[in-house]
Amino acid sequence: MLSIHFIRQNPDAVIQGLTKKHVENASEKVQQILKIDQSYRDNLILLEQKRSEMNKLSKSIGAEMSKGNKELAEQFKAQTSLMKKDIEVLEKNNEELQNELHQSIVALPNIPHESVPNGKTAEDNVTVYENQRSKEIFEGALPHWDIAKEKNMIDFETGAKIAGAGFPLYKGWGAKLQRALINFFLDKATAAGYIEMQPPILVNPDSAFATGQLPDKEGQMYYVHQDDFYLIPTAEVPITNIYRDMILEEKDLPIKNCGYTPCFRREAGSYGAHVRGLNRLHQFDKVEIVQITSPDKSYQALEEMVEHVKELMENLELPFRILALCGGDMSFASAKTYDFEVWSAAQKRWLEVSSVSNFETFQANRLKLRYRTGDKKTELLHTLNGSALALPRIVAGLLENHQQPNGSIYIPKALQSYLGIDKI
């Protein structure tokens, strides 16, 4: 969440940033917020003045009574009674204006970092890296859904019978491959200094609000009505919320956590091959890395996280590329995002497998997450996270890119010790 202080001090920069994210009527929205803020502050000044006058008047009542000026004291009492009504009106106005200001600000997305490319859609994203692995594969190569069926690794039909479309049933080597990837990703994260967490996969509305899922993504999350819980769309939500309402010490930074969770997303997407098989699921597994840093080190941390995910992709021996997202294709809360995409050999298209983002103070402001600096002041921290990695499209990439003409599936060397085999 942008702070009103920042908006007040930098209205042109906020308008420019929102315009870069292609927010409609950005200038009008900012001007409206400033108008509400001014009304709130004017009302607050009047309220404090009235309270001060009433305090003085209340003291005068006692003073006049002690002097025996009962008639004057009664006049002051009558004035006090009228003033109380004025104060009640001002207090109600204050509450309404404060609420209106809050609702207007939380509806604004984060503004992009100055290095974010201009653009409106995914076509405007900028490729910053592409590895040199061959994207060519033998004639007649199968898409992952056919491979998974042939090898009896993933049963989409039975998963749909149990739950519905988008809930696959992993079997045999399919289930073992899932477990191997999760363990591999967690081991690599802990080796890189991340502390493993196993968080709840249900969160309350305060947690969902704090990381920016509410109100922006309310319709994309599964909701447990009776208990007022949301199923998490990513481990980012519970892991980042560990630090909600906290003041950290500068010496303890950076905080580096990782965690595996199942993730749940209601979004249905489109129809056809783009959502077939593992391309788009309602439930999937993911390992997440999260960092909390001081503002001056967050972009160094972002690049470090990008290198971590890059190494994972190289270890899996997959053709991939890294994109710097343009302003119009970034998430609500992000200030800068890099996407990783794996090449789908049989589908002949790129599949997103990771997003690594810096949210700067946007989440920290909602979290009320600060740190104490060397001079004992408290400042908002920067939060970052990234998929390291999301499994479905990684599995799709492994099956499609590592299939052999003889029908076997090559297992990358980094995974062989986890599976105990070199091919399926």
C-alpha positions as CSV (number, residue, x, y, z in Angstrom):
1,M,0.0,0.0,0.0
2,L,1.3,3.4,-0.9
3,S,1.5,5.8,2.1
4,I,-0.5,9.0,2.1
5,H,2.7,10.8,3.1
6,F,4.4,9.6,-0.1
7,I,1.4,10.4,-2.3
8,R,1.2,13.9,-0.7
9,Q,4.9,14.6,-1.2
10,N,5.2,13.0,-4.7
11,P,1.9,13.3,-6.5
12,D,3.4,13.7,-10.0
13,A,5.7,10.6,-9.5
14,V,2.7,8.6,-8.3
15,I,0.6,9.6,-11.3
16,Q,3.5,8.8,-13.6
17,G,4.0,5.4,-12.0
18,L,0.3,4.5,-12.1
19,T,0.2,5.6,-15.7
20,K,3.1,3.3,-16.4
21,K,1.0,0.5,-15.0
22,H,-1.8,1.6,-17.2
23,V,-4.2,2.5,-14.4
24,E,-7.2,4.3,-15.9
25,N,-7.8,7.9,-14.8
26,A,-4.6,7.9,-12.7
27,S,-4.4,11.6,-12.3
28,E,-8.1,11.9,-11.2
29,K,-7.6,9.1,-8.7
30,V,-4.6,10.8,-7.1
31,Q,-6.2,14.2,-7.1
32,Q,-9.3,12.7,-5.4
33,I,-7.2,11.1,-2.7
34,L,-5.4,14.4,-2.1
35,K,-8.8,16.1,-1.8
36,I,-10.1,13.6,0.7
37,D,-6.8,13.8,2.6
38,Q,-7.1,17.6,2.8
39,S,-10.7,17.4,4.0
40,Y,-9.6,14.9,6.6
41,R,-6.8,17.1,7.9
42,D,-9.0,20.2,7.9
43,N,-11.7,18.3,9.8
44,L,-9.0,17.0,12.3
45,I,-7.8,20.5,13.0
46,L,-11.4,21.7,13.7
47,L,-11.9,18.6,15.9
48,E,-8.8,19.3,18.0
49,Q,-9.7,23.0,18.3
50,K,-13.2,22.1,19.5
51,R,-11.8,19.6,22.0
52,S,-9.3,22.2,23.3
53,E,-12.1,24.8,23.7
54,M,-14.3,22.3,25.5
55,N,-11.5,21.4,27.9
56,K,-11.0,25.1,28.7
57,L,-14.7,25.6,29.2
58,S,-14.9,22.6,31.5
59,K,-12.2,24.0,33.6
60,S,-14.0,27.4,33.7
61,I,-17.2,25.7,35.0
62,G,-15.3,24.5,38.1
63,A,-13.6,27.8,38.6
64,E,-16.9,29.8,38.4
65,M,-18.6,27.4,40.8
66,S,-15.8,27.8,43.3
67,K,-16.3,31.6,43.1
68,G,-20.0,31.2,43.7
69,N,-20.9,32.3,40.1
70,K,-23.5,29.6,39.7
71,E,-25.4,31.3,36.9
72,L,-22.3,31.8,34.8
73,A,-21.2,28.2,35.5
74,E,-24.6,27.0,34.2
75,Q,-24.2,29.1,31.0
76,F,-20.8,27.4,30.5
77,K,-22.4,24.0,31.0
78,A,-25.0,24.8,28.3
79,Q,-22.2,25.8,25.9
80,T,-20.4,22.6,26.7
81,S,-23.4,20.5,25.9
82,L,-23.7,22.2,22.5
83,M,-20.0,21.8,21.9
84,K,-20.2,18.1,22.6
85,K,-22.7,17.7,19.8
86,D,-20.4,19.6,17.4
87,I,-17.5,17.3,18.5
88,E,-19.6,14.2,17.8
89,V,-20.4,15.4,14.3
90,L,-16.7,16.2,13.7
91,E,-15.6,12.8,15.1
92,K,-18.1,11.0,12.8
93,N,-16.9,13.0,9.8
94,N,-13.3,12.2,10.8
95,E,-14.1,8.5,10.9
96,E,-15.9,8.5,7.5
97,L,-13.1,10.5,5.8
98,Q,-10.4,8.3,7.3
99,N,-12.2,5.2,6.0
100,E,-12.8,6.8,2.5
101,L,-9.1,7.7,2.3
102,H,-8.0,4.2,3.3
103,Q,-10.3,2.6,0.8
104,S,-9.1,4.9,-2.0
105,I,-5.4,4.2,-1.2
106,V,-5.7,0.4,-0.9
107,A,-7.3,0.3,-4.4
108,L,-4.1,1.8,-5.9
109,P,-1.4,-0.7,-7.1
110,N,2.3,-0.2,-6.4
111,I,4.2,2.1,-8.7
112,P,6.9,0.6,-10.8
113,H,10.7,1.0,-10.3
114,E,12.2,3.5,-12.8
115,S,14.0,0.6,-14.5
116,V,10.8,-1.2,-15.4
117,P,10.2,-1.2,-19.2
118,N,7.3,0.7,-20.7
119,G,4.5,-1.4,-22.2
120,K,1.0,-2.6,-21.8
121,T,0.9,-6.4,-22.4
122,A,3.1,-9.5,-22.2
123,E,4.2,-8.7,-25.8
124,D,6.0,-5.7,-24.4
125,N,8.1,-7.6,-21.9
126,V,11.9,-7.5,-22.5
127,T,14.0,-10.7,-22.7
128,V,17.1,-10.1,-20.6
129,Y,18.5,-13.6,-20.8
130,E,18.0,-16.8,-22.8
131,N,20.2,-19.8,-22.4
132,Q,21.7,-21.6,-25.4
133,R,20.1,-25.0,-24.9
134,S,18.6,-26.3,-28.1
135,K,14.9,-26.0,-28.4
136,E,14.8,-28.5,-31.2
137,I,13.4,-32.0,-30.6
138,F,12.8,-35.1,-32.7
139,E,9.9,-35.5,-35.1
140,G,6.8,-36.9,-33.5
141,A,7.6,-35.7,-29.9
142,L,4.6,-35.9,-27.6
143,P,3.0,-33.2,-25.4
144,H,3.4,-33.8,-21.7
145,W,-0.2,-34.9,-21.2
146,D,0.3,-37.8,-23.7
147,I,3.6,-38.7,-22.1
148,A,2.1,-38.7,-18.6
149,K,-0.8,-40.9,-19.7
150,E,1.5,-43.3,-21.6
151,K,3.9,-43.6,-18.6
152,N,0.9,-43.8,-16.1
153,M,2.4,-40.8,-14.2
154,I,-0.5,-38.4,-14.1
155,D,-4.2,-39.2,-14.3
156,F,-6.2,-36.2,-15.3
157,E,-9.5,-38.0,-15.7
158,T,-9.5,-39.5,-12.2
159,G,-8.4,-36.2,-10.7
160,A,-11.3,-34.5,-12.4
161,K,-13.6,-37.3,-11.0
162,I,-12.3,-36.7,-7.5
163,A,-12.3,-32.9,-7.5
164,G,-12.8,-31.4,-10.9
165,A,-10.7,-30.1,-13.9
166,G,-7.4,-28.6,-12.8
167,F,-6.8,-31.1,-10.0
168,P,-4.5,-33.9,-11.4
169,L,-3.8,-37.2,-9.7
170,Y,0.0,-37.9,-9.7
171,K,0.9,-41.7,-9.7
172,G,4.0,-43.8,-9.5
173,W,6.9,-42.0,-11.1
174,G,4.7,-38.9,-11.5
175,A,4.3,-38.6,-7.7
176,K,8.0,-39.5,-7.1
177,L,9.1,-36.8,-9.5
178,Q,6.9,-34.3,-7.6
179,R,8.6,-35.3,-4.3
180,A,12.1,-35.3,-5.9
181,L,11.6,-31.7,-7.3
182,I,10.3,-30.4,-4.0
183,N,13.2,-31.8,-2.0
184,F,15.7,-30.6,-4.6
185,F,14.3,-27.1,-4.6
186,L,14.2,-27.0,-0.8
187,D,17.8,-28.3,-0.5
188,K,19.1,-25.7,-2.9
189,A,17.3,-23.0,-1.0
190,T,18.6,-24.0,2.4
191,A,22.1,-24.3,0.9
192,A,21.7,-20.6,-0.3
193,G,20.9,-19.5,3.3
194,Y,17.1,-19.6,3.3
195,I,15.5,-21.0,6.5
196,E,12.8,-23.6,5.7
197,M,9.3,-22.9,7.0
198,Q,6.2,-25.1,6.9
199,P,3.4,-22.5,7.2
200,P,-0.4,-22.9,7.3
201,I,-2.1,-23.2,3.9
202,L,-5.2,-21.4,5.2
203,V,-4.9,-17.7,6.1
204,N,-7.2,-15.1,7.6
205,P,-8.3,-11.9,5.7
206,D,-5.7,-9.8,7.6
207,S,-2.9,-11.9,6.1
208,A,-4.4,-11.9,2.6
209,F,-4.7,-8.1,2.8
210,A,-1.2,-7.6,4.1
211,T,0.5,-9.2,1.1
212,G,-1.9,-7.5,-1.4
213,Q,-4.1,-10.4,-2.3
214,L,-7.1,-8.5,-0.9
215,P,-8.9,-6.7,-2.3
216,D,-7.1,-7.2,-5.7
217,K,-7.3,-11.0,-6.1
218,E,-10.3,-11.8,-4.0
219,G,-12.1,-13.6,-6.8
220,Q,-9.1,-15.7,-7.6
221,M,-8.8,-17.3,-4.2
222,Y,-10.8,-20.2,-2.7
223,Y,-12.7,-19.0,0.3
224,V,-13.9,-21.0,3.3
225,H,-17.1,-19.1,4.2
226,Q,-17.9,-20.7,7.5
227,D,-14.5,-19.9,9.1
228,D,-13.5,-16.8,7.1
229,F,-10.3,-18.4,5.7
230,Y,-8.7,-18.2,2.3
231,L,-6.7,-21.1,0.8
232,I,-3.3,-19.7,-0.1
233,P,-2.4,-18.9,-3.8
234,T,1.3,-19.0,-2.8
235,A,3.5,-19.6,0.2
236,E,4.4,-15.9,-0.1
237,V,1.3,-15.1,1.9
238,P,1.8,-17.0,5.1
239,I,5.6,-16.7,5.1
240,T,5.6,-13.0,4.7
241,N,2.9,-12.6,7.3
242,I,5.1,-14.2,9.9
243,Y,6.6,-10.7,10.3
244,R,3.3,-8.8,10.4
245,D,3.2,-6.1,13.1
246,M,6.9,-6.5,13.9
247,I,9.8,-4.2,14.4
248,L,13.0,-6.0,13.4
249,E,16.6,-5.1,14.3
250,E,18.9,-4.0,11.5
251,K,21.5,-6.5,12.6
252,D,19.1,-9.3,11.9
253,L,18.6,-8.4,8.2
254,P,18.2,-9.8,5.7
255,I,15.6,-12.3,6.6
256,K,15.6,-15.3,4.2
257,N,12.9,-17.9,4.3
258,C,11.7,-20.7,2.0
259,G,8.8,-23.1,2.1
260,Y,7.0,-25.7,0.2
261,T,3.2,-25.6,0.1
262,P,0.4,-26.7,-2.2
263,C,-1.2,-23.6,-3.8
264,F,-4.8,-23.0,-4.8
265,R,-6.2,-20.7,-7.5
266,R,-9.7,-20.4,-8.7
267,E,-8.8,-18.6,-11.9
268,A,-10.0,-20.7,-14.8
269,G,-8.1,-19.2,-17.7
270,S,-9.0,-19.8,-21.3
271,Y,-9.9,-23.1,-23.1
272,G,-7.9,-25.4,-25.3
273,A,-4.3,-26.4,-25.4
274,H,-3.3,-23.3,-23.3
275,V,-4.9,-24.8,-20.3
276,R,-4.6,-28.5,-21.2
277,G,-2.6,-30.9,-19.0
278,L,-0.4,-29.2,-16.5
279,N,-0.5,-25.8,-18.2
280,R,-3.0,-24.2,-15.8
281,L,-4.2,-25.9,-12.6
282,H,-6.4,-25.0,-9.6
283,Q,-4.1,-26.9,-7.2
284,F,-0.3,-27.2,-7.6
285,D,2.9,-27.5,-5.6
286,K,5.5,-24.8,-5.3
287,V,8.6,-23.9,-3.4
288,E,8.8,-20.2,-2.5
289,I,11.7,-18.0,-1.5
290,V,11.1,-14.8,0.5
291,Q,13.5,-12.1,1.6
292,I,13.0,-9.1,3.9
293,T,15.7,-6.5,3.5
294,S,16.6,-2.8,4.2
295,P,15.6,-0.5,1.3
296,D,19.1,0.1,0.3
297,K,19.8,-3.6,-0.3
298,S,16.6,-4.8,-1.9
299,Y,17.6,-4.6,-5.5
300,Q,20.8,-6.4,-4.8
301,A,18.6,-9.1,-3.1
302,L,16.4,-9.2,-6.2
303,E,19.3,-9.9,-8.5
304,E,20.5,-12.6,-6.1
305,M,17.2,-14.3,-6.1
306,V,17.1,-14.2,-9.9
307,E,20.5,-15.9,-10.0
308,H,19.2,-18.5,-7.6
309,V,16.3,-19.4,-9.9
310,K,18.5,-19.2,-12.9
311,E,20.8,-21.9,-11.4
312,L,17.8,-24.2,-10.7
313,M,16.8,-23.9,-14.3
314,E,20.3,-24.7,-15.5
315,N,20.5,-27.7,-13.1
316,L,17.3,-29.1,-14.7
317,E,19.0,-28.8,-18.1
318,L,16.0,-27.0,-19.7
319,P,15.8,-24.3,-22.3
320,F,14.6,-21.1,-20.7
321,R,14.5,-17.3,-20.8
322,I,14.2,-14.5,-18.3
323,L,11.9,-11.5,-19.0
324,A,11.8,-8.1,-17.3
325,L,8.1,-7.4,-17.1
326,C,6.7,-4.1,-18.5
327,G,4.6,-1.8,-16.4
328,G,1.3,-3.0,-17.8
329,D,2.0,-6.7,-17.2
330,M,3.2,-6.5,-13.6
331,S,1.2,-7.6,-10.6
332,F,-0.8,-5.2,-8.4
333,A,1.8,-5.2,-5.6
334,S,5.1,-5.5,-7.5
335,A,7.6,-2.7,-8.1
336,K,9.8,-4.8,-10.4
337,T,9.3,-8.4,-11.6
338,Y,11.4,-10.9,-13.6
339,D,9.5,-13.9,-15.1
340,F,11.2,-17.2,-16.0
341,E,9.8,-19.2,-18.9
342,V,10.6,-22.7,-19.9
343,W,10.4,-23.7,-23.6
344,S,7.7,-26.3,-24.2
345,A,9.3,-28.4,-26.9
346,A,6.1,-30.3,-28.0
347,Q,3.7,-27.3,-27.7
348,K,6.2,-25.0,-29.3
349,R,5.6,-22.1,-26.9
350,W,7.0,-20.6,-23.7
351,L,5.5,-21.5,-20.3
352,E,5.9,-19.2,-17.2
353,V,7.5,-21.2,-14.3
354,S,8.6,-18.4,-11.9
355,S,8.1,-14.8,-11.0
356,V,10.7,-13.0,-8.8
357,S,9.5,-9.7,-7.5
358,N,10.5,-6.7,-5.3
359,F,7.5,-5.1,-3.6
360,E,9.6,-2.4,-2.0
361,T,7.5,-0.9,1.0
362,F,4.1,-1.8,-0.6
363,Q,3.6,-5.0,1.5
364,A,5.5,-3.8,4.5
365,N,3.2,-0.8,4.8
366,R,0.2,-3.1,5.0
367,L,2.1,-5.5,7.2
368,K,3.2,-2.7,9.5
369,L,6.7,-4.3,9.2
370,R,9.5,-2.0,10.2
371,Y,13.1,-2.1,11.3
372,R,15.1,-0.1,13.8
373,T,18.0,1.7,12.2
374,G,21.4,2.4,13.8
375,D,20.1,5.9,14.9
376,K,17.1,4.2,16.6
377,K,14.6,5.4,14.0
378,T,12.0,3.0,12.6
379,E,11.5,2.6,8.8
380,L,9.5,0.4,6.5
381,L,11.3,-2.6,5.2
382,H,11.3,-4.0,1.6
383,T,9.8,-7.5,0.9
384,L,10.7,-9.8,-2.0
385,N,9.7,-13.2,-3.1
386,G,10.0,-15.7,-6.0
387,S,8.9,-19.1,-7.2
388,A,11.8,-21.5,-6.8
389,L,10.0,-23.2,-8.4
390,A,6.4,-23.9,-9.3
391,L,6.1,-27.6,-10.2
392,P,3.4,-28.2,-12.9
393,R,5.1,-26.5,-15.8
394,I,8.5,-27.6,-14.7
395,V,7.2,-31.2,-14.9
396,A,5.7,-30.4,-18.3
397,G,9.1,-29.0,-19.4
398,L,11.0,-32.0,-18.1
399,L,8.7,-34.5,-19.8
400,E,8.6,-32.7,-23.2
401,N,12.2,-31.6,-23.5
402,H,13.8,-34.7,-22.0
403,Q,11.7,-37.3,-23.9
404,Q,13.9,-39.6,-26.1
405,P,13.0,-41.2,-29.5
406,N,12.9,-44.6,-27.8
407,G,10.1,-43.5,-25.4
408,S,12.2,-43.0,-22.3
409,I,12.4,-39.8,-20.3
410,Y,15.9,-38.6,-19.4
411,I,16.4,-37.5,-15.8
412,P,18.7,-34.5,-15.3
413,K,21.9,-35.3,-13.3
414,A,20.8,-32.9,-10.5
415,L,17.7,-35.1,-9.9
416,Q,19.1,-38.5,-10.3
417,S,20.1,-39.0,-6.7
418,Y,16.6,-37.9,-5.6
419,L,14.9,-40.4,-7.8
420,G,17.5,-43.2,-7.8
421,I,17.3,-43.5,-11.6
422,D,18.7,-41.8,-14.7
423,K,15.6,-42.3,-16.9
424,I,11.9,-43.3,-16.7
